[in-house]
Amino acid sequence: MKKIISAAMAVWLLMAAVPYAEALSVTVDGKTAAWGAVLYNSTTYVPLRAASLALCPGAEVSWENGQAAVTTSKLELTARPGSCYINANGRMLFAKDGVKLING
């Protein structure tokens, strides 16, 4: 359950990189992750693939029908760039500034 919540929160804080964003460091299991997390409008964004694999090494991360998809034994998540909502196990999570697609 802890990993599901962590993965959902990580995705909630999904990938952004804008010129005025502040770079952050993220720690997972006592190790600093080098994924390029940023703070934008008081929200921390992280890259979906890197965060998902760090929180659940067996996660399947793909691009389907114009949206990112993460699948584990306990989580099905989709995030469409530009959308203000992330679908995690049928629940809609609100992302105030929307899902960002960077270098994709």
C-alpha positions in Angstrom: 0.0 0.0 0.0 2.9 2.4 0.8 4.4 1.9 -2.6 1.0 2.6 -4.3 0.6 5.8 -2.4 4.2 6.8 -3.1 3.9 6.0 -6.8 0.6 7.9 -7.0 2.1 10.9 -5.2 5.2 10.8 -7.4 3.1 10.8 -10.5 1.0 13.6 -9.1 4.2 15.6 -8.9 5.0 14.6 -12.5 7.7 15.8 -14.9 8.2 19.4 -15.5 11.2 21.5 -16.5 10.6 25.2 -17.3 13.2 28.0 -17.3 12.1 29.4 -13.9 11.7 26.1 -12.1 14.0 25.3 -9.2 16.0 22.1 -9.3 15.5 19.7 -6.3 17.1 16.5 -5.0 14.9 13.6 -4.2 15.8 10.7 -1.8 14.4 7.2 -2.3 15.4 4.5 0.3 18.2 6.7 1.6 19.8 7.3 -1.9 19.7 10.6 -3.7 17.9 10.1 -7.1 19.4 11.8 -10.1 16.1 12.3 -12.1 16.0 16.0 -12.3 13.0 16.8 -10.0 11.9 20.4 -10.1 9.8 22.8 -8.0 7.3 24.7 -10.1 4.5 26.9 -8.6 5.0 25.2 -5.2 4.6 21.7 -6.7 7.4 19.1 -7.1 7.5 17.4 -10.5 9.4 14.3 -11.2 9.9 12.2 -14.4 7.3 9.5 -14.5 9.5 6.6 -15.8 12.4 7.3 -13.3 10.1 7.8 -10.3 8.0 4.7 -11.1 11.0 2.4 -11.6 12.6 3.7 -8.4 9.5 3.1 -6.3 8.6 -0.1 -7.9 11.5 -1.8 -9.9 9.1 -4.2 -11.7 6.8 -1.4 -13.1 6.0 -1.4 -16.8 6.1 2.1 -18.1 4.9 2.8 -21.7 3.4 5.4 -24.0 -0.1 4.4 -25.2 -2.7 6.4 -27.1 -0.9 9.8 -26.4 -0.5 9.2 -22.7 2.1 7.7 -20.3 1.0 4.4 -18.7 2.4 2.7 -15.6 1.4 -0.8 -14.7 2.3 -2.8 -11.6 0.5 -5.6 -9.8 -1.2 -3.0 -7.6 -1.3 0.1 -9.7 -2.6 1.2 -13.1 -1.8 4.8 -13.8 -2.2 7.0 -16.9 -1.1 10.6 -17.4 -1.8 12.6 -20.6 0.4 15.7 -21.2 -1.6 18.9 -20.9 -4.3 17.3 -18.7 -4.9 18.5 -15.2 -5.8 15.0 -14.1 -3.8 11.8 -13.5 -5.8 8.5 -13.4 -4.5 6.2 -10.7 -6.5 2.9 -10.2 -9.6 4.7 -11.4 -9.2 7.7 -9.2 -8.6 11.1 -10.7 -5.7 13.0 -9.1 -5.7 16.8 -9.8 -2.4 18.4 -10.9 -2.9 22.2 -10.8 -0.5 23.1 -13.5 -1.1 19.9 -15.5 1.0 17.0 -16.7 4.2 18.1 -18.4 5.9 16.4 -21.3 9.6 17.3 -21.5 12.0 16.0 -24.2 9.4 13.6 -25.5 
